[in-house]
Amino acid sequence: MIEVWAPRPERVRLRRPGADDVELRRGESGWWRSDVELAPGEQYGFLLGDADDPRPDPRSRRQPDGVHGLSAVDDPAAFAWTDDAWTGRPIAGGLIYEMHIGTFTGPGTLDAAIARLDHLVELGVTHVELLPVNAFNGTHNWGYDGVLWYAVQESYGGPDAYRRFVDAAHAAGLAVIQDVVYNHLGPSGNYLPEYGPYLRDGRRNTWGDSVNLDERAVRDYIIENAEMWLRDFHVDGLRLDAVHALHDDDSPVHLLAELAQRVDALSAHLGRPLTLIAESDMNDPTMILPAEAKGYGITAQWSDDWHHAVHVALTGETVGYYADFDELDALPKVWSGGFFHDGTYSSFRGRAHGRPIPPESPSWRLVTFAQDHDQIGNRAAGDRLSATLSADRLAIAAVLTLTAPGTPMLFMGEEWGATTPWQFFTSHPEPELAEATAAGRKQEFAEMGWDEDLVPDPNDEATFLRSKLDWSEVDGGASARLLDLYRRLGRLRREQADLTDPRFGSRGAAASEVEGGRVYDLQRGRARVVVNLSPQPWRIELEGVSRSSGAGRDGDERDEVWLETLPAERLDGALVVAPESAVIVGPPLSRR
């Protein structure tokens, strides 16, 4: 049987190449059906009303000729999975790696990405998070302009390549998180409004008309899409894009709570953990609190506050939303409590913002990062931290990211200080849309005070090609040293329970102004992360610091240096931390 939700047209027909059109029967609640059986690979579309131009299936699993072409039947049961022994991975204690398939490798395909999975394993990654792969118009795009949420982009390899990637990731011990966009649709190839009221007329968010969550069929369209990724593609979790743009204030049960309930039920059925991660700018712990505590029950959420505090500490940049994070206590506060704005005044928003996270909530429910696709790509030139920070400060960023409370996330290439930018790119075939996108991008940055000449043309293929990782950098000089540091940090984090301690409120954190900069003393259980962002050596008092050899009187429980980005001088009862460096100190590893 084939069916489609289309309450708007008075007539719906099925069109297949080389066959007669088939009239569908109108059923209840706007659903149209036919008993026609379609074979795997068979192409088809729907004729709405008296139109003679077929539209793709809103639930299309494959678009071999792009988002304007006919849909094709994909049979998920035909794939020979080899991951029967895979039991999943929770994100607690994990390390996420965010990648964009089109720029992670030269070929920019899912199959090409498989060849780099060993690199992630050596890094200590547990979860690989893919930017959106649902079908969009053109050949390359960030993925947030998708219009057919159930189909995998053909230029990445289509649905079979996606299954091969997930299967290979599981074989390597890696969980897969898929970024999904349920708050808007892209500007080209969106035929959903011709079918029915998928969008709310007159109620918009940042990217256009908001999704109409008042319609039961639209809510099911979202929830069943989520279940598809988790069930049919064996995905382990979803990152939910910009959930603050999901307008669902009038529903008795918020869409996110309903989604979490359905995913929990599916997890119980499949017998493996399934993770939901929200991108939210609301700083509202309701997102991650369990239903028993009147929360939505989402597993985790991104922490922009953590990013902003670290970014300002490392770069000194205080423009726009970074302004508030120049406060001396910004980094210690997010280290100790998760949110900086937890009811405090936000100068960027012009109002009080956020609520505190209950101290009993585990810190791993916050995904923390020093770089991500948005914070890099939404800069005028798409410049990474490597474009402006010294090698010493990049090393400090690594230490902060991999020792902080929360679930750390790396953005592809960060681990070796990639010099390639990550710029905003599109491939709109429509000249007017390409021109409007480029003009809008320049205007947006000009209003923020950026030099618009720095803004690359999103539709210029060179912008896309510049954003591809250059893997030849990995083995050279400073890049190799930084990569080795990330690997050592990943190993230390796996071996030392203090660095995955989930408790909020049990750690101390302090910052001080010193000549030429700031210094930070940050606790993780019995571990201590000491950061010197000044040009002067910084002496700190410790209770019996010693070399790793365990020097000292027999029976002493002396601390030792677990890791240092630059050599620190050991003195009797003290440590002199080198300028522009970080040191991790804790109980002797050999005695733990």
C-alpha positions in Angstrom: 0.0 0.0 0.0 1.1 3.6 -0.7 -0.3 6.6 1.3 0.3 10.3 1.6 -1.0 13.0 3.8 -2.4 15.7 1.6 -5.4 17.5 3.0 -5.1 20.5 0.6 -5.6 19.1 -3.0 -9.0 17.7 -4.1 -7.4 15.0 -6.1 -4.1 12.9 -5.7 -2.7 10.5 -8.3 0.3 8.3 -8.3 2.7 8.7 -11.3 5.3 6.1 -12.4 7.4 6.1 -15.5 6.0 3.9 -18.2 2.7 3.2 -16.3 -0.8 4.6 -16.1 -1.5 7.2 -13.4 -3.4 5.7 -10.4 -6.1 7.6 -8.6 -5.6 7.5 -4.8 -8.6 7.2 -2.4 -9.3 10.0 0.1 -9.5 8.7 3.6 -9.9 10.3 7.0 -7.8 13.3 8.3 -6.4 14.2 4.9 -4.8 10.8 4.1 -4.8 9.4 0.5 -4.2 5.7 -0.2 -3.8 3.1 -2.9 -3.3 -0.7 -2.8 -0.5 -0.4 -5.5 2.7 -2.1 -4.4 5.9 -0.5 -5.5 9.1 -2.5 -6.1 12.4 -1.6 -4.6 14.1 1.0 -6.7 10.9 1.9 -8.6 10.5 5.6 -9.1 7.2 7.5 -8.5 5.7 10.8 -7.6 2.3 12.4 -6.8 0.2 14.6 -9.0 -1.7 17.1 -6.8 -5.1 18.4 -8.0 -5.1 18.6 -11.8 -1.4 19.4 -12.1 0.7 17.3 -14.5 4.0 18.0 -12.8 4.7 15.2 -10.2 6.0 16.1 -6.7 8.2 13.9 -4.6 6.8 11.9 -1.7 7.1 13.9 1.5 8.4 10.7 3.1 10.6 9.7 0.3 13.5 7.5 1.3 15.5 8.2 -1.8 15.8 11.0 -4.4 18.1 9.7 -7.1 17.6 12.8 -9.3 17.6 15.4 -6.6 14.8 17.0 -4.6 12.8 18.2 -7.6 12.8 14.7 -9.2 10.8 11.6 -8.6 11.2 9.6 -5.4 12.5 6.0 -5.4 11.6 3.1 -3.2 14.3 2.1 -0.7 14.1 -1.2 1.1 15.8 -0.9 4.5 15.4 -4.6 5.1 17.5 -5.5 2.1 20.8 -4.3 3.7 23.0 -7.0 5.2 23.9 -5.5 8.6 26.8 -6.9 10.6 26.3 -5.1 13.9 24.1 -7.7 15.6 26.5 -7.6 18.6 26.3 -3.8 18.9 24.8 -2.8 22.2 25.1 0.9 21.9 27.0 3.5 23.9 25.6 6.1 26.4 27.1 9.6 26.1 28.0 9.7 29.8 31.8 9.5 29.8 31.9 9.9 26.1 33.7 12.1 23.5 31.7 13.4 20.5 33.3 14.3 17.2 31.3 16.5 14.9 31.9 16.1 11.2 30.4 17.3 7.9 30.5 14.5 5.3 31.0 16.7 2.3 34.2 18.3 3.7 35.6 15.7 6.1 37.4 14.0 3.2 38.4 15.0 -0.4 35.7 12.9 -2.1 33.1 14.1 0.5 31.2 10.8 0.7 30.0 8.5 3.4 32.2 5.7 2.0 35.2 7.9 2.0 34.6 8.8 5.7 34.6 5.2 6.6 38.3 5.1 5.8 39.0 7.7 8.5 37.2 6.0 11.3 40.4 4.6 12.7 41.7 8.1 13.2 38.7 8.8 15.5 39.2 5.6 17.5 42.9 6.5 18.1 41.7 9.9 19.3 39.5 8.3 21.9 36.2 9.4 20.2 33.1 7.4 21.3 30.4 9.1 19.3 30.6 10.6 15.7 28.0 13.3 15.0 27.1 13.9 11.4 25.8 17.3 10.3 22.5 16.9 8.4 22.5 14.4 5.5 18.8 14.7 4.5 18.2 15.6 0.9 18.8 19.3 -0.2 18.9 21.0 -3.5 22.3 21.1 -5.2 25.5 19.1 -4.6 27.0 20.6 -1.5 25.5 22.4 1.5 25.9 22.6 5.2 22.8 20.4 5.4 20.4 22.8 7.1 18.7 23.6 3.9 17.2 20.1 3.6 13.7 19.7 2.3 13.1 15.9 2.3 13.8 14.7 5.8 13.5 11.0 5.2 16.0 10.8 2.2 19.8 10.7 2.4 21.6 13.1 0.1 22.6 11.4 -3.1 25.9 13.2 -3.4 26.9 11.6 -0.1 26.1 8.2 -1.4 22.4 7.8 -0.6 20.8 5.5 1.9 22.9 2.4 1.3 26.1 4.3 1.8 24.7 5.7 5.0 23.9 2.2 6.2 27.5 1.1 5.3 28.8 4.1 7.3 26.8 3.2 10.5 27.7 -0.5 10.2 31.4 0.4 9.9 31.2 2.8 12.8 29.7 0.2 15.0 32.3 -2.3 14.0 34.9 0.3 15.1 33.1 0.7 18.5 31.7 4.2 17.5 28.2 5.3 18.1 26.5 7.5 15.5 24.6 10.7 16.2 22.6 12.2 13.4 21.9 16.0 13.3 18.3 16.5 12.3 16.5 19.8 11.5 12.8 19.9 12.5 12.4 23.6 12.9 12.3 24.8 9.2 12.8 23.7 5.6 15.2 24.9 3.0 14.3 27.5 0.3 14.4 25.2 -2.7 12.5 22.0 -3.3 10.0 22.4 -0.4 6.7 21.1 -1.8 5.2 20.3 1.5 2.9 23.3 1.6 1.2 22.0 -1.6 0.3 18.8 0.3 -1.0 20.4 3.5 -0.4 22.8 6.3 3.1 21.7 7.3 4.1 25.3 8.0 2.3 28.0 10.0 1.3 30.9 7.9 2.4 34.2 9.5 4.4 32.7 12.3 8.1 32.7 11.5 11.4 31.9 13.1 14.9 32.9 12.0 14.8 30.8 8.8 11.2 31.3 7.6 7.7 30.0 8.4 7.8 27.8 11.5 6.7 24.2 11.4 3.0 23.7 12.2 3.1 21.6 15.4 -0.7 22.1 15.9 -1.3 19.4 13.3 -1.1 15.8 14.5 0.1 14.6 11.1 3.0 17.1 11.2 4.0 16.0 14.7 3.9 12.4 13.5 6.0 13.4 10.5 8.7 14.5 12.8 8.5 11.7 15.4 8.3 9.0 12.8 11.3 10.5 11.1 13.3 10.3 14.3 12.2 6.7 14.8 13.3 5.9 11.2 16.9 7.0 11.8 17.1 5.1 15.1 15.4 2.0 14.0 16.0 1.5 10.2 19.4 3.1 10.0 20.6 1.8 13.4 21.6 5.3 14.5 22.4 5.7 18.2 21.2 9.3 18.8 19.9 12.5 17.2 21.1 16.1 17.6 18.0 18.3 17.4 18.8 21.6 15.7 17.6 24.8 17.3 14.8 23.5 19.4 14.0 27.0 20.6 12.6 27.6 17.1 10.0 24.8 17.6 6.9 26.8 18.6 4.7 24.4 20.6 3.5 26.5 23.6 -0.1 25.6 23.3 0.2 21.8 23.3 -0.6 19.9 26.5 2.6 17.9 25.9 5.5 19.6 24.2 6.8 18.0 21.1 10.2 17.4 22.7 8.7 15.6 25.6 6.5 13.5 23.3 9.6 12.7 21.2 11.6 11.7 24.2 8.8 9.4 25.4 8.7 7.7 22.0 12.4 7.3 21.8 12.6 5.9 25.3 10.0 3.3 24.3 12.0 2.4 21.1 15.2 2.2 23.2 13.5 -0.3 25.5 12.3 -2.3 22.5 15.7 -2.3 20.7 17.7 -3.0 23.9 20.3 -0.3 23.4 20.6 3.3 24.6 19.2 6.0 22.3 20.3 9.6 22.8 18.6 12.9 22.1 20.7 16.0 22.2 19.1 19.4 21.9 20.6 22.6 20.6 18.9 25.2 22.7 19.7 28.8 23.5 17.2 29.1 26.3 19.4 28.0 29.2 16.4 26.2 30.6 17.1 22.9 32.5 13.6 21.8 31.7 15.1 20.5 28.5 17.3 17.9 30.2 15.3 17.2 33.4 13.5 13.8 33.5 9.7 13.7 33.1 9.5 12.8 36.8 11.0 16.3 37.6 8.6 17.9 35.1 11.2 18.1 32.4 11.1 17.1 28.7 13.5 14.1 29.3 16.0 15.1 26.5 19.3 13.3 27.2 21.6 16.3 26.8 21.9 19.8 25.3 24.6 21.9 23.8 26.2 24.5 26.1 26.9 27.7 24.2 27.7 29.4 27.5 30.7 27.0 27.9 31.9 27.8 24.4 31.5 31.6 24.9 33.4 31.6 28.2 36.3 29.6 26.8 36.4 31.6 23.5 36.6 34.9 25.4 39.3 33.5 27.8 41.4 32.3 24.9 40.9 35.1 22.3 39.9 38.2 24.3 37.1 38.7 21.8 34.2 40.5 23.4 31.9 41.6 20.5 28.2 40.9 20.5 27.1 37.9 22.6 30.7 37.5 23.9 30.5 40.7 25.9 29.1 39.3 29.1 31.7 36.5 29.1 34.6 38.8 29.8 33.6 38.7 33.4 36.4 37.2 35.5 34.1 34.5 36.9 32.6 33.4 33.6 34.8 30.4 33.1 34.7 29.3 36.7 31.0 29.7 36.8 30.3 27.5 33.7 32.8 25.0 35.0 31.0 24.7 38.4 27.4 25.2 37.4 26.9 24.7 33.6 25.2 28.0 32.7 26.7 31.4 33.0 23.3 33.1 32.3 21.1 31.3 34.9 18.8 34.2 35.6 21.4 36.9 35.2 21.1 39.9 32.9 22.2 39.3 29.3 23.4 42.5 27.6 23.0 40.8 24.2 19.4 40.0 24.8 18.6 43.1 26.9 16.9 41.0 29.6 17.4 38.4 32.3 18.1 35.0 30.8 18.2 31.4 31.9 17.7 29.3 35.0 20.1 27.4 37.2 20.7 23.7 36.6 19.8 21.7 39.7 23.1 20.5 41.3 21.9 16.9 41.3 21.7 17.0 37.5 24.7 15.2 36.0 27.2 17.4 34.2 27.4 15.0 31.2 24.0 16.3 30.2 25.8 19.4 28.8 27.7 19.0 25.6 30.7 21.3 25.8 33.1 22.5 23.1 35.6 25.2 22.2 34.7 25.0 18.5 31.8 23.8 16.5 30.3 24.2 13.0 28.2 27.2 13.9 30.7 29.2 16.0 33.3 28.8 13.2 31.1 28.9 10.1 29.1 31.9 11.2 32.1 34.1 11.4 32.7 36.3 8.4 35.7 34.3 7.1 34.9 31.0 8.7 38.1 31.2 10.6 39.0 28.5 13.2 40.8 29.2 16.4 44.0 28.0 14.6 43.8 31.2 12.5 44.4 33.5 15.5 45.7 31.5 18.4 49.3 30.4 19.1 50.2 26.7 19.3 50.4 27.2 23.1 46.9 28.5 23.3 45.5 25.8 21.0 47.0 23.3 23.5 45.2 25.1 26.4 41.9 24.9 24.4 42.5 21.1 24.1 43.1 20.7 27.9 40.0 22.8 28.8 37.8 20.9 26.3 38.8 17.4 27.4 38.9 18.0 31.2 35.8 20.2 31.7 32.6 19.0 33.2 30.2 17.9 30.5 30.4 15.7 27.5 33.2 17.1 25.3 32.8 17.6 21.6 35.4 18.3 19.0 34.8 19.8 15.5 36.6 17.9 12.7 40.2 19.0 12.3 40.3 20.7 15.7 42.5 17.9 17.0 45.5 18.9 14.8 44.8 22.6 14.5 43.5 22.4 10.9 44.4 25.6 8.9 41.5 25.1 6.5 38.6 27.4 7.2 35.0 26.2 7.7 32.9 28.6 5.6 29.3 28.9 4.8 28.7 27.3 1.4 25.7 26.5 -0.8 25.1 25.2 -4.3 21.8 26.7 -5.2 21.1 26.0 -9.0 18.7 29.0 -9.1 20.8 32.2 -9.8 18.3 34.5 -8.0 18.5 32.3 -4.8 22.3 32.2 -5.0 22.5 36.0 -5.3 20.0 36.6 -2.5 21.9 34.2 -0.2 25.2 36.0 -0.9 23.7 39.5 -0.5 22.0 38.5 2.8 25.2 37.1 4.1 27.2 40.3 3.4 24.4 42.5 4.9 24.3 40.4 8.1 28.0 40.7 8.8 28.1 44.4 7.8 25.4 45.1 10.4 27.6 43.4 13.0 30.6 45.6 12.1 32.5 43.0 10.0 34.3 44.0 6.8 31.9 42.6 4.1 34.9 42.0 1.8 35.9 39.2 4.1 32.6 37.3 3.4 33.1 34.7 0.7 30.4 34.0 -1.8 28.5 31.0 -0.4 27.6 29.7 -3.9 31.2 29.9 -5.3 32.5 26.3 -5.4 35.8 27.6 -4.2 34.2 28.4 -0.8 33.2 24.8 -0.5 36.5 23.4 -1.6 38.4 25.7 0.8 36.4 24.2 3.7 37.6 20.6 3.0 40.0 19.2 5.6 43.6 18.9 4.4 44.7 15.5 5.8 48.3 16.1 4.7 48.6 18.5 7.6 48.2 15.7 10.2 51.8 14.4 10.2 53.6 17.7 10.2 55.3 19.6 13.1 52.9 21.6 15.3 49.9 19.7 14.0 51.4 16.3 14.9 52.3 17.6 18.4 48.8 19.0 18.9 47.2 15.7 17.7 49.4 13.8 20.2 48.2 16.0 23.0 44.6 15.4 22.1 45.2 11.6 22.1 47.0 11.8 25.4 44.1 13.8 26.9 41.6 11.3 25.5 43.5 8.5 27.1 43.8 10.3 30.4 40.1 11.0 30.4 39.3 7.4 29.8 41.7 6.2 32.6 41.0 8.8 35.3 37.5 8.7 36.8 37.9 12.2 38.2 37.8 13.6 34.6 34.4 12.0 34.0 32.9 12.8 37.4 29.3 13.8 36.7 28.7 15.8 39.9 27.9 19.5 39.7 28.7 21.6 42.7 31.4 19.3 44.1 34.3 21.1 42.4 36.1 24.3 43.1 36.9 26.8 40.4 38.6 30.2 40.6 40.2 32.9 38.4 42.6 35.7 39.2 43.9 38.7 37.3 47.7 38.8 37.1 50.1 41.0 35.2 49.3 40.6 31.5 46.5 38.1 31.8 44.4 35.7 33.8 45.0 32.4 35.6 42.5 29.7 36.4 42.5 27.0 39.1 39.8 24.4 38.2 39.0 21.3 40.2 37.6 17.9 38.9 37.2 15.7 42.0 40.8 15.0 43.1 42.1 16.3 39.8 43.2 20.0 39.4 43.4 21.8 36.0 45.7 24.9 36.2 45.7 27.3 33.3 48.1 30.2 32.9 46.9 32.7 30.3 49.5 35.3 31.1 53.1 36.0 29.9 54.5 35.5 33.5 55.3 32.2 35.3 52.6 31.4 37.9 53.5 29.7 41.2 50.8 27.7 42.8 51.0 26.0 46.2 50.3 22.3 46.3 50.2 19.7 49.0 53.4 17.9 48.2 53.8 18.1 44.4 56.3 15.6 43.2 57.7 14.1 40.0 55.9 11.1 38.5 58.6 8.9 39.9 56.9 9.4 43.4 59.8 11.3 45.1 59.2 12.0 48.8 59.0 10.2 52.1 57.7 6.7 52.2 54.0 6.6 52.8 53.4 10.2 51.5 50.3 10.6 49.3 51.9 13.2 47.1 50.3 14.8 44.0 52.0 14.5 40.7 51.7 16.1 37.3 49.5 14.0 35.0 49.9 16.2 31.9 51.5 19.5 31.0 51.4 21.4 27.8 54.7 23.1 28.5 57.3 22.0 31.2 56.4 23.2 34.7 59.0 23.7 37.3 58.7 21.5 40.4 59.6 23.1 43.7 59.2 21.9 47.2 55.5 22.1 47.9 54.8 24.2 44.8 54.6 24.2 41.0 55.6 27.0 38.7 53.3 26.9 35.7 54.9 28.2 32.5 53.4 31.2 30.7 50.7 30.3 28.2 50.3 26.7 29.4 48.1 24.3 31.3 48.9 21.6 33.8 46.7 18.7 35.1 47.7 17.6 38.6 46.3 14.7 40.7 47.0 11.9 43.0 49.9 9.6 41.9 48.6 7.5 39.0 50.6 4.4 40.1 48.7 4.4 43.5 45.2 4.7 42.2 
